[in-house]
Amino acid sequence: MTFSVLGPLRVRRGPVDVDPGPQQQRAVLTLLLVRANHVVPLEELTDLLWPEDPPTSAVNVVHRQIGRIRRMLEPDLAARDEGEWLVRRGGGYRLAVEPGALDLLEFRRMVAVAVRAGEEGRPDEALERLADALGMWRGLPSDGLRVDTRNCVPFVALAREYTSLVTEAARAALGCGRSERVIGFLERAALLHPLDESLQAQLMLALAASGQQALALAHYDTVRDRLRAELGIDPGEEIRRAHRRILRQDVPAAGAHLRRTPSPYDAAEAGTAVPEDDPAPVRPAQLPADISAFVGREAEMARAYELVRAGGARGGATVVAAVSGTAGVGKTTFAVHWAHGVAEHFPDGQLYLNLRGFDRSHDVVPPAEALRTLLYAVGASAPSIPEPLDARAGLYRSLLAGKRMLILLDNARDAEQVRPLLPAAPGCLVIVTSRNPLSGLAVTEGAHLFGLGLLSTPTAREALRARIGAARVDAEPAAVEEIIELCGSLPLVLAIVSARAAAHPEFRLASIARELRRTHGRLDAFQVAGVTSDARTVFSWSYSRLGERAATLFRLLAPHPGADVTGSAIASLLGVPRRDAESLITELRDTALVVEHAPGRYSCHDLLRSYAWELSQARDSDEARGEALGRLLDHYLQSSYQAQVRLRPFRPAIDPAPAGPGVVVERFEDYESAMEWFDAERHVLSAAVSLAAEVGSFIPAWQLALTQQQFFHWRGLYHDWQYTMSTALRAAERDQDRVGQAHLLRSVAGALCCTGRYEEALRYLARAQELYAEVGEAVDQAYIHSGFGSVYNKMGRQDLSIDHVDRSLDLYRKAGSRRGEARAVADMGAALLDLGDLDAAVVKLLEGLELARRADSRHQEGKVLSDLGKAYAGQGRLDLAAETLHLCLDRVRRIGQRPLEAEALTTLGHVLARQGKEHDAATARSEARTISAAFRLKRANDP
């Protein structure tokens, strides 16, 4: 078994990833690995999980997590056996790890080799070893952990170890005249530690040494302004000394090419200072990652930079550019590289949106939905987003007025999809990519058109050099020329061939060229005129190397509804055990037909998916495809149901029929693991609901939709909630499924209520009530009255609210629903609170709190505590109010109920201010604003 902690925790057994478990288990294992081969005291483990006020059960919880980790490391370990790897020593635990089994130990070994090379007078070798070591970092071990590690000494020390090594590597590189070797590491570390002056100074010197003096001077301005704004100080001597050296050009020049294409816009704007205040409540930075192997397109890139520079010279007029070209020609790569080159000159942020204009696995994103996503990104709250397209576009233009933002709209179908997404105010850059020329934008919007053609032969050669190494390319020039010709100089195809060649350095390029020539073919849906080979040639080359079962898997992946897929879903698709599916997906990954873009999550490019679909149409029967799709959708239904059961919702989703043969169902150990799964699968589940609604013959789409309701509610994803339920509702209406319609109408009403659309919510509840009268039971009628009570209470109609709550309470008691009774009593307290009858409200809320605890309804308990805190505050019992609200926050944070957390923090801020604790009050309000911005919520008591 091997471990990786230089980034989010990863555990592997052979070629297969092992799930590190839920959050607490993951955190304990990470700390043990960071302190590998040393004893970690028990109190250090408890402090990690509970930095403040650990519960009385803390030690038992840690022991339980240790036991789970032992069973993960040694599955055959007998009960109560200590095992060989994780052992008890004194007052703590020690995890024994061999050097080759943990990347952190290997990292430190490589650093020691580098130090030795430097001491022995081999500076170039020392630099390479340091760079190799730094290249192992994917982030900090604490990344992805939902625990506060800011005061955890081992994590803090490891972060310092990384930044110190980056600084030393930068000094070594400067001495060798090879600063370009470490710029990427410096930029990453400087971004993580923006106030580390030594790090920022080294980045400035490295930029200057690599020929980017203007960018280095601009970076000094940025650091100086940041220090003044955040700390109220001027730069220290080290960074000022670096600045003087750059001005005097007293920096050794590098002897290599620049890391990225230099931007004329950088030079033109080198003296531009970063504004001291960012007026935007949210500063998005959504650009996809740039690629280090970008080459060529010099003429187009020069024109792109000149276009932006000229736009600024004309007074900051908004610039619209449309980049077009055939599939696989590198439109997105070009646009992303350009965007990164000028992003820093758009201080209000960068937006990115895939419009899916030519995405076979997803519907085209309509302008209204695209605007909703963009409005979220610039800080609009859910209730403030209007429904009509024109109103949304107007709000979008208003929010962008006076701002300088970069907006990248990828994969547009046509000009009509793009026009509503264009800002009206000057100062923005909009880059649009499409397979169509979008000449209509040039006519009506003055867009500048960029048509990307195939790479020239010299540029294609440089692309291969960048990906598989100059020595290998230069050694076989004839084979390289033939590969370029057979790939038609198409960047995507070249990238696929390069990936295969890089994965097999023992392959001669001549043998790759021969196989390309032998498997000559065409991918008709993506033809390129005048090209002697296309994507299908390379795809078929990889496909032909698959075993029969892996080939079947590749074909059946084509109609998968989401952007990526997990091992369990793959197992269900094929109807095989998960271990078999994992070996098959590994085979696909090794042939570059899928990529593992995150641990345990796999995806493939659009062209590969198109190729797989063509193969499936030709080789698989409709029956086989239907059975695979049915198992897949059943997997998502069964797994989502199991996850929502762990959330212990107020109203469980309808039990689905038993899982069909061959369906692998995810199992969840606890609440945390269920929420993690929902977070990871959110977009796939939404796509699965749409697919189930479309085909209508495998699973009831409304059942899959309802399993997600509690997740949507607790995460504050109100628009996702409404969209998913509405999609399933249309299918239920088409199929005349009255039970499904009733449940979905009530669910949509809940989403509408959360976004402030109360009249619409009442109409949906009334329709649901009519259907429940025909098909429902007493408890269903109780849910309806609870819904009416909630809506009327928010509308200020407490008289009607109390009437409906009274009726729901009677029905819940008749049905024997303890959770329903707890909710109804608490709802009565909330209505009395809003009426101003504080004493009666407190009595009802305390009764509701006791009922919620008896029913083990954690969400309901948190809601009652929030209302109770408000009631105590209204009575002037401020100490008790603050204590109650702190207890509420403890409950809702454990279950991830972010909207309720924001509400409780806002109330707490008011209470603390009345107590004269202004600093604590400001902290509470700031946290509430952060949550509201992140989840696009409107806080209680906001204007």
N, C-alpha and C positions, 0 to 999 in steps of 0.2 A: 504494500500500500504506500502511496506517495501523497504528499501534502504540499499545498501552495498557500502562503500567507502574504506574499508580496502583491497585495491586492485583495479583493474579496476571497474569503476562504474557499478552497477547492480541494476535494478529496477524491482520489482515484484508486480503484482496485484494478490493476492491469490497464487495459485501454478504456475502461468504463468509469464514468463519474459516479461517485457515491453521494447521495443526498446527506449533507452534514446535519440535517435535522432542524427542528424549530429554533427560534431565536435564542432562547436561553442556552440550549445545548450547543448551538453554533458559537455563541460568545465564549462559553467555558472552554471549548476545544480550541478556539483561536488563541486565547490567552495561554493555554498550556503549550501550544506550538510556538508561540513567540518566546516563551521561556523554556523551550525544549531542553531536556536533560538537566533541568534544574528544578528544585522543589518550589512549588507555588503555594504559599500559605493559604489556608482555608479562608481567612479573613480577606485576603486579596481577591479571591473568587467571589465572595459575597459582596464586597465593595463594588466589584465590576457590575454585578447584576442590580444592586440597589445602592447607588452612591449616597443616598440619604434615607434614613429610617427603614432599614431592612425589616421585613416581617419576622415574627417569632419563628416561622417555619423556614427561614432562609437557609440554615445549615442542612436541613433535611432535603430541601429542593436541590442544593448543590450536590449532595450525595446521590440523589436520584439521577441528576444529569450525568454525573460521573459514571454511574452504572450503565446508562444508555450509551455513552461514548465507548465504554469497554465492549459492549455487545456489538457496536458498529465496527470496532477495530478487530475484534476476535469473535465472529458470529457463532463459533462452536463452543464458546466459553460456558462452562457449567455455572449454574446459579450460585452466587456468593463466592465464586472463585475470583481471586484478585487478578489473575492473568499475568502476562509478561510485559506488556507495554506500559500500561497506566497503573502505577502502584502507589500505595499510601506510604508516605515517609514523614515521620514526625507529625507536625501539625498541618500537613498539606499533601499535595499530590505531585508526582513526577512522571512526565511522559517521555519515555525513552525513544529517541528517533535517530536512525542512522544518517550520516551526512548526505548520502545520495537520495534520501527519501523526503527531504524538506528543502524547498528552494531558498529559505532564509539561511540555512547552514551553507548551502552551495554558494550563495551570494557572498557570505563572509569569507569563504575560502578563496573565491576569486579576488576579493579585495586584498587579501593577504599576499596572493601571488603578485598583484599589481604593486603593492608596497615594496616587495622584495625586488622586483624588476627596477623600480625607481632607485632603490638604494644601491643597486649594482650598476647604475649608469646606463639603463636602457629605457629612456623616457618615452619613446614611441610605443614600445611594447607595454609599458606601464599604463599609458593612456588607453590603449586598446582594451586591456584587461578591465580597467575602470569602466570604460564604456560598455563592455559586455555585461559587467555586473549591473550597471544602471539599467541596461536594457531588460533586465529581468523584472523590473518593477512594473506592476499594473495598477498601483495605488497602495493605500495603507491597509493593514489587516482589519482595521475598524470599519472600513467601507462596507456598507450594507448591514451593519449591526445596529439594531434599534436599542442600543444602550449608550449612555453618556460616557465616552472614553476620554474626555478632555483632561481629567485628572488622574487617569490610570497611568502610572509611571512607566510600565513596559511599552505601552503604545506611544506615549510622548517621547520616550528615549529613542524608539525606532524611527519616528518621524525626524528627530534631530540627526540621527545617524544618516538618514537618506540625504537631508539637505547639506550636511557637512561634506558628504562624499561628492555631491554635485558640485559644491564650491571647490573642493580640491581637484576634481577632474577638470573644472574650468581653468584653474590656475595652471594645471599641467598642460592643457591644450594650448593655452596662450603661449606658454614657454616653447612649445613645439611648433608654433605657427599653424596649428590645426584646429582653430576655434570652432569651425563649422561642424566638427565632430560632436560637439556637446551642446549646440544651441537648443536642440529639441528638449534635452533634459533640463536645461536652464529655464526655458520658457515654462515648462510644466511645473517645476519647483517654485519659480517666481510667482506663478499664478496661485499656488497653494499657500505661499507665505509672502503676501504682498508688502509686509512691513519689515522684512528681513533685508536690511540695507546691504549687507555683504553679498547676498545672493543677487540683488538687483544690480549692484556694481559689476559683478562678474558677467551678468547678462549684457550689460551695456558694452563692456570691453569685448566680449565675444562677437556681438553684432558688428562693432566697428572693425574688428580684426577680419571679419568675413566679408568686408566691403559694404556693409549696410550702415554707414556712419549716420546718415540722416535718421534712420530708424532708431539708432542708439541715442541720439540727442533727443528725439521725440520721447523715448522711454524715460529719459532723465526728467523731462517736464512732467510726465505722468506720475512718476514716483514722488517728485517734489510736491506736486499739488495734493497727492494722497496723504503724505505725511503732515502737511499743513492742515488739511481738512479733518483728518481722523485723530491726530495726536497733538496738533498745534505747535509743531516743531519744524525746523528746517533740516535738510539732509545733513548727515554727519560727514566727518572728514573723509572716510573711505569712499563714499559715493561722489563727493565733490572732487576728490583727487582723480577718480576715474573720468569724471566729466572734463576736467582740465586736460587730461591725457588725450581724450578724443578730440577736443578742440585744437590741440597742438598737433594732432595726427601722430601722436607718440605711441602708436599701437602697432605691433608687428602684423604685417599682412598675412592672411591665410594663403596656403598654397593649393586650395581646392575650389571647386565650383560652389556657388551659394546653395544653401539648403532649399530655397524656393525661388521662383522667378522674381527678380527685383521689380518693384512697382514704381513707375514714374510718379504715381500719386503720393507715394511715401515721401519722395524728395520735395514735391511741391508743398506738402503739408507738414514738413519736419518741425516747424516752429509752432505748430498749433498746440495750445495747452488744453488739457482736459478740463471741462467745466467743473467748478467746485461743487455744484449741486446738480443732482440728477432729478429732474422734475417728475419723472415717471414713477408711479408706485411699484411697478414691476419692470425690471430691465431684462427682457428676454435675450437669450444667447443660444439660439436653436440650430445654428448651422451644423450639418453633419461634419464629421472629421475630414480634414484634407488628407490627401495621400502623398506620402513622401516620394513615390515613384513618378510623379507627374512630370512629363517632358513634352516638348514641342508646343505647337499652337502659339509660337512667338508673335506672329503678325496679329492674330486675333486677340491675344492678351494685351499687346501694346495698344491696339485700338480700344479695347475695353477700359484700360486704365486712363487713356486719353479722354474717353467719353465721360468718365466720372470727374476727372480733373476739370474739363471744360464746363461741365454742368455746374461745378462749384464756382467757377470764374464768372458764370452768368448770373450769379446771385443765388445759387443754391437751388436752381430749378430741378423739379423731380425728373429723374432719368428712368425711362422704361426701355429695357432691352429684351428681345426675344431670341433665344438660342434654339435653333432647330437642326434636325438631322435625322438620319435613319437610326433604328434601334441598334444599340451597342456601339455607336460612334463616339460616345464619351461626352454627351451633352451635360449630364449632371456633374461629371467629374470636372469639366471645364468651368461650369457655373460655380461649383463649390470652391474651386481653387481661386477663381476671381474674387468671390465673396470674401474669402479669408484674407486675400491680399489688401482689401480696402475696408474691412469690417471695423477696424479701430477708429475710422474717421466718421462713423455713424454712431455717435455716443449714446443714443437712446435705445440701441439694441438691434438684434437681428431676428427676423422671423423666418421660419421654414415650414412649408406645407406641401405634402405630396398630394396632388389633385387626382391622381390615379386615372388619368385620361385614357390610358391604354393598358390598364391592369386587368387581366382576365379573372383574377381571383377576387376582385372587389368591384363594387359599383363605382361609377364615376362620382366624385365628390361634388354635389350640387353647390352653386354659389352661396346659398343660404347657410348650408352646413359649414362650408369653408369660412364664411364670415364669423360664424359662432366660434369656431376654433381660434381664429385670429383675434377676436375680441377677448376671449379668455386670456390669450397670451399677453395682451396689452393692459390687463387689469380690470376688465369689465366684470361686474358681479352678475351672478346668474339671473336675479330678478330684473336687472336693468336691460337685458338683451331683448329687444322687441321681436315679434314674429315676422312681420312683412319684410321681404327682401330689401325694398327701398329704405325702410327704416333702419335695418341693420347696417346697410351700406352707409347711411348718413351718420350713424353713431360711430362707425369705424373711421370715417373721414374726420369726424370731430375729435376723436381721441388722438389721432395722428397729427392734427393741426399743430404747427410749431415745432414738431419733432423732426430729427434726422434719423431715419431708420432704414435698414437694409432688409428687403423682403425678397425671399427666394421662393418662387412658386414653381414647383417641379412637376413635370409630366402632365401638362395641360392638354386637354383635348382640342379646344378651339378658343377663339377670341372671346366668344360670349361667356365662357366659363370664367375668364380672367377679368373682364372689365369691371364688375362690381368690387373687385378686390384691390383696385388701384387707388392709392391715396390722392387727394386733390391738392394738398398743401405742398409747397416747395421743400426741397431738402432731403428727399428720400431717393433711394435707388431700388428699383424693382427689376429683378431678373426672372424671366419666365423661360422654362424649357418645354419643348414639345416636339413630337415627330412631324407636326405640321408647321409650315412656315409662319403662320400667324400674321400674314401680311395685312389682315384687317386691323390689327393694332397699330400698324404703321400709318394706315390711312386716317384712323379716327383719334389715336392717342399719340401720334408722333413717335412711335416706338422705333428703336434702332434694331435692325435685323442682323443676326449673326447666323450664317449657315455653315455648319461644320461638315467638312468632307472627310474622306479617309486620310489616314496618316501618310505622309511621304515615306519613301523607303528609308532615308537616313533617320527620320524621326522614329519610325517603327523599330529600327535597329537600336536607337538610343533607349526606347522603351524596354526592349529585351535586355539590354545591358543593365538598366536600372533594376530589373526584376530578378535576373538570374546570374548577374555578375559579368563584368567586362571581360575577364580572362576566358570564360567559357564561350562567350559570343565571338570574341576575336580569334579563338582557336579554330572555329569552323565557319568561315565567312560564306562559303557556298551553301551550306545547309541553312544558315540564317537567312540568306536571300530567298531560298526556296520556301522556308516556313512563312516568311512575310508574304510571298506571293500567294501561297496556298490559303493563308488566313485572310487574304484580301486587304491587308493593312487595317482590318477592323479592330479597334482597341479592345473591345470585350473579348473577342476570340483570341487575340494575342495574349491577353491577361490569363485566359484559361490555359492556353498552351504553356505559358510561362510558369503558372502554378504547378502544372504537372512536371515540367522539367526541373523546377526548383525542389519539388518533393522527391525527385529521383536523380540526384546528381551523378549517379553511375550511368544513366542513359546518355548516349551520344546524340547530339542534335541531328545528325544525319539519319539516325534510326527513327527519330520523331518525324522528320520530314518524309521519310519513306512511308510511314504508316498514315500520315495525313493524305499522301498521294493515293495510297491504296484504298482508303475509305472515302474517297471523294463522293460528295452528295450535296443535297440542297435542303434548306429549311424554307419551304415555299412562302410561308407567312412573313418571312423577313428577308426577302431577296434584296440584293444590292446590285444594281446594273454594272456589268463589266467586271464583276469579281469572280475569280475562278474557283473560289471555295467560300463557304459561309459557315455560320454557327453550327449547322447540323453536322458538318464534317467532324468538327472537334467534339461535339456532344456525343456523336455516335462512337467516336473513338473511345471516349470514357465509358459509355454505356456498354460497349462490347466486352469490356473487361469485367463486368459484373457477373456474379453467379446468378442462377435462375431466380432465386427468391429475392435477392437484392434488386434485380431488374424489375420484378413484379412490384416491389415496394416503390421504386422510382416512378413507375407509370401510375400507380394508384395515388401518389401524393399530389398529382396535378389538380384535382378538384378540391383539395383541402381548403376550407373556407378562410383560414387565417394566414397571417404573414409568416408565422413560424409554428413549429410542432414539437411536442415532447415525446419521450420514449414510450410512455403509457398510451398516448394517442396513436402512435405508430403501431404498437402492439395490437390495439383494437382494430385499426385499419386492416391489418393482415389477419387478425384472429389467431395470434400466436402469443406465447408467454413473453413477458417483457424482456427477459434475458436474450431470447432469440431476436427480438426486434432491435435491441441495442447492438448486437453484433452486425446486423444488416445495415443499420444506419451508419455504423462505423465504416462499413465497406463503401457506402455512398460518400461519406466524408473523405475517405482516403482517395477517392477518384475525383474529388473536387466537384461532384454533382450537387452536394449540399455543403453548407458551411455551418459550423457551430458558433453562432454569433454571441451566444451567452451560454454559460454552463447548462448542458442538458436541453438546449433549445436550438432547433435546426431550421434553416430556411434555404431557399434557392432563388436564383435570379429569374426575372420574368421570362427571358428567352428559354431558359432551361425548363421552366414550367410549361411553356408552350410546346417545347419539344416532347416533354413527357406526355402532354395531352394528346398530341398527334400519335405517339406510340400506343397509348392506351386505346384510342379510337380504332386503331388498326389491329391490335392484338388481344384486347380484353373484351369479353362479351358484356352486353348491357347488364345482364344478371350479375356478373362478377363485380362490376363497378357499383351496382346498386347495393349489393350485400356489404361491400367494403364501406361505402358511405353510410349505410345504416348503422354498422357497428361503430363507426367514428362518432356519429351524432349521439348514439346511445352512450358512448364513453363520456361525452361532455355532459349529458343529462345526469347520468348516474353519479359522476364525480362532483358535479356542481351541487347536486342534492346532498351528498355526503358532507361537502364543505359547509353548506348553509345549516345543516343539522348541528355542526360544531359551534356555529355562531349563536345557537339557542335563540332563534328569533321569537318575537312576540306571536307572530302568526306563521307557523311552518308552511313551506310550500307543499303542494299536493304530492303524496307519495307516488313515484313513478312505478310502472310495472317492473318486475325483476329484470336485471341485466340479461341481455341475450347471450347466446353461446359465443365465446371468443372475445367478449368485451372485457377489457382490463379496467378496473375501477380504481381511481386514486383513493387512498385511505388517509385520514388525518388524525394525528395524535391528539391535537388540542386546538384551541381557538386560534393561537398564533399561526400555526401551520396552515389552517384553513384560509385565514386572511392573506397570508403570503401567496397562496395558490390563486386566490381571486385577483390579487394585484397583478400577478404574472400573466394570467390567462384572460384578463379583462377584455382585450380587443378580440381575441380569438373567440371567446364566448359570444360576444356581440355578433361577430360574423356568422357563428354557428346558428344563432337564432334566425338571422336573415335567411340562411340557406335552408334551415328546417321549415321556415315559413314559405319559402319558394317551392320546394319540392312537395311538401305536405303529405308525405307517405311513409315516413320513418318514425319520427317521434312527434308528440304534440309540441309545437314551438312555444305555446304558452306555458307549459311546465318548465322548460329550460329557462325561459325569461323570468318566471317567478322565483326560481332558486337564487337569482342574483339580486333580488330587491333589497334584502337587508344589507348587502355589501354596498350597493349604490347609496342607500340612505346613510349609512355610517361613514362613508367616505365623502359625502357631500357631492356626489356625482349626479346631480338632479336632472340635467339634460340627458345624460346617458340613460338614466332610469326611464325618463319619458319616451325617448326614442326607441329603446329596446322593447318596452311594453306596447308601444303603439304599433311597432312592426308585427309583433305576435298577435295583437288584437285584430289587425287586418286579415291575417290568416285565419283566425278563429271565426271571424264574420264570414269569410268566404266559405269555410267548411261547415257553417251553421252549428258550431260547437258552443252551445249556450252556457255551459259550465265555464269553459275557458273564457268566454266573453265577460261573464260576470266578474271573475277574479281579476281579469286584466283591466276592466273599467275601474274597479276600485283601486288598483295599483297605480294606474295613470293619474287618478285623482290625487293620490298621495304626492306624486311628483309635482303636479300642478300646484298643489297647496304649498309645497316647499319653495317654489319659485314665485309665490305671491299672486298666482292667477286663480283667485278664489272663486269667481263666478263660474269659470270653466270647470273647476274641481267639483262644484256643486252639481253641475249638469251631468258630469260623468258618474257621480255617486247616485244621482237619481235614476240613471239608466241601469246601473248595477243593481239598485234596489228592486227594480221591476223584475230583472232576471232572477235574482235570489228568491223573490217571492214564488217563482215557478220551480226552481231547481235546488234552492239552498236549504240549509238547516238553520236551527235557531242561532248557532254560533256565527253563521254567515251574516245573519241580520244584525247580530251584535257588532260585528266588524263595521258594517255600514253605518250604524248609529255612532260608533266611535269616530269614524271618518267625518261625519257631519259635525260632531262635536268639536273636533280639532279645527275644521275650516271656520265654523262660526266663531270660535274663540279668537282665531287670528283676525277675523273681520270686526271684532269688537262687539259681536252679538252674543254676549254671555248668557242672556236669557234663553235663546235657542240652543246654545251650546249645552247648558245645564240640562235642558229638557232631553236632548238626545243622549247625553251621558247617563242620565237616570235610566233611560230605556235600555241602553247597552249593558248597564250594570245588572239589571234584572235578567236579561237574556244570558249574560255570561254565567251568572249563578245557576240558572236553570240548566245550562249546558255543562256545568262543573268545570269551567275553565278558570283555573287559579290565576294564570297570567292575565287573562282578560279582566278578571275582577280587580287585580292590582292596577291595571291600566285605567279602568273606569274610575276607581276611587281617586287615583292621582289626577286624572283629567278634571274631576270635580274640584279638587283643590286648586288646580291651575286656573279654572274659570273663576272661582271665588277670589283668588289672588288678583286677577285682572279687574274684578269688580271693586276691589279695594277692601273687601271684608277679610282683613289680615288674620284675625284670630281664628275665624272659622276655616280659613285656608290652611293655617298651620295644623289644625286638628286633622283635617282630611289628608294633608300631605304626609303627616306622620303615620297615619293609618295606611296610606298607600305605600309608604316606605317599608313598613313591616310586612305587608302582603308581598311586595316585590322580592324581599329577601327570602321569605318562605318559598316563593316560587322559583328562586334562583334566577331571577330575571335581571341580569347585570345592566343591560341597557336601560330598563325601566328604573332601576335603582339610581343610576346616574341622572336621569331626567328629573326624578323627584327631588334629589338632592340639590340640583340647580334651582328648581322652583322654590324649594325650602329656604335656600340661601337668600333669594330675593325677598321672600316673606319676612325672614328675620331682619333683613336690612330695612324693610319698610317699617318694622316695629321699633327700629332704633337699637336692636340688639346686635351691635356691630361685631363684637368678638365672636358671638355664636354664628353669625352669618359668615364671617371669614373662615371659621373652622369648618363649617358645613361645605363651603365652596371648595376648600382645599381637599376635603374628603371626596367631593364630586369629581374634582380633577384627577385624583388618584384612580377612581373607578373608570372614568371615560378614557383616560390615556391607556389603560391596560387593554381596552377593547378597540382602541383606534377610532372612537367616535368623534371625528374632528369638528363637525359643526357644533356639537354640544360643548366641546372643549373651548371653542372660540366664544360661545355664549357665556360659559361660566367664567372665563377669564375677563370678559368685559364687565360682568357684574362685580367680580372681585376687585377690578380696578376702581370702580365707583366706591366700594366699601372701604378699601384701603385709603383712598383719597379723603373720605370723611373721617377716618381715624388719624389723619395727619401724616400718613406714611407715603409721602409723595413719590419717593424713589421707587418703592415697591409697587405703587399704583401705576407708575409709568412703565415699569417692566411688564406688568400684567397686560396693560393695554397694547404694548408693543408686540407681545406674543400673540395676542388676539388678532392684531392687524396682519401679522405674518401668516397665520393660519388662514385668515380670510382671503388674503392675496393668493396664497398657494392653491386654495380650493375654490376660488371665485365665489366666496360666500358674502352675504350681507349680515353683519353682526347685529345682535340685539341692541337696541338703543341708538343705532346709527341713524343719522338724518336721511 
